[in-house]
């Protein structure tokens, strides 16, 4: 959530979040991040303007 707070209004893909946060960008790690982004999306903190893209709800 910190990355979304630092870049309000920006739309991110899971891979882009990994690059921004200097996390490993192997497929398994990115898939874990995708699944973890599901919870804040369901709770209404994030939106998905397009499939696979996440944005902080304003």
Beta strands, then each sheet from edge to edge (+ up, - down):
strand 1: 12-13
strand 2: 46-47
strand 3: 53-56
sheet 1: 1+ 3- 2+
end
